[in-house]
């Protein structure tokens, strides 16, 4: 895997001249969760399903290919699941 998905999302957002608040307004994803995605921080999501869903919406909105990262977020070694009791 190359550059993290969070870094790719942030770069795509900045390239378009959009703020996190702009993205939140357009996607209805809370600002705090957008920042978590850009920071590759999945610990504050209520469940892996929310994290994957928000990642899909955000990456689609910015036209960033997140398929490779979505695969990495599945399974028992996923950073979404590690250390969490879902």
RAVEN-V661901 format. One record per helix or strand of 3 or more residues. SS is the DSSP state (H for helix, E for strand). FROM is the first residue (numbers start at 1). LEN is the number of residues. If there is no record, write none. Layout:
SS|FROM|LEN  SS|FROM|LEN
This chain:
H|5|11  H|20|8  H|31|8  H|48|15  H|67|6
